[in-house]
Amino acid sequence: MPMCREAKSAWEGYPDQEEMDVKCAIAMAIRGRIEQEGLTQEEAAAFAGVAQADVSAIVNARVWGFSLERLSAILAALGADVRMELHISYSRKKHGSFHILTCRKR
């Protein structure tokens, strides 16, 4: 299976490409929070209430078995503020965009 990449979608051609791109963005934010806090995978798993194997899969961008809701909950459990915003465009633009916002602890 493809891995997440920064540039072009690693999921191009898949029927759920856009969802997988969003999952990868959340997974990269989770990995960033773990690194920022200096946590081990075991510690991160304990904070998030998931198995260490799940954390390992997520930080290695193997996200096809996780829902957006579950990934967002894990990110929030690691201390990030997760906001999803909907902006309706009335132009003829085909696709909008999705952004993951994370905040550092204060």
Backbone hydrogen bonds, N-H to C=O, Kabsch-Sander energy under -0.5 kcal/mol:
donor,donor_aa,acceptor,acceptor_aa,energy
12,E,9,S,-1.0
14,Y,11,W,-2.4
17,Q,14,Y,-1.4
20,M,16,D,-2.3
21,D,17,Q,-2.4
22,V,18,E,-1.8
23,K,19,E,-2.5
24,C,20,M,-2.5
25,A,21,D,-2.0
26,I,22,V,-2.3
27,A,23,K,-2.6
28,M,24,C,-2.5
29,A,25,A,-1.7
30,I,26,I,-2.4
31,R,27,A,-2.6
32,G,28,M,-2.2
33,R,29,A,-2.3
34,I,30,I,-2.4
35,E,31,R,-2.4
36,Q,32,G,-2.9
37,E,33,R,-2.4
38,G,34,I,-0.7
38,G,35,E,-0.7
39,L,34,I,-2.2
44,A,40,T,-2.5
45,A,41,Q,-2.5
46,A,42,E,-2.1
47,F,43,E,-2.3
48,A,44,A,-2.2
49,G,45,A,-1.4
50,V,45,A,-2.1
54,D,51,A,-0.6
55,V,51,A,-1.6
56,S,52,Q,-2.5
57,A,53,A,-2.2
58,I,54,D,-2.5
59,V,55,V,-2.8
60,N,56,S,-1.1
61,A,58,I,-2.2
62,R,57,A,-3.2
63,V,61,A,-1.2
66,F,63,V,-2.1
71,L,67,S,-2.3
72,S,68,L,-2.4
73,A,69,E,-2.2
74,I,70,R,-2.2
75,L,71,L,-2.3
76,A,72,S,-2.3
77,A,73,A,-2.4
78,L,74,I,-1.2
79,G,76,A,-1.9
80,A,75,L,-1.7
82,V,80,A,-0.7
83,R,81,D,-0.6
85,E,83,R,-0.5
87,H,85,E,-0.5
89,S,87,H,-0.5
101,L,83,R,-0.5
101,L,99,H,-0.6
102,T,100,I,-0.5
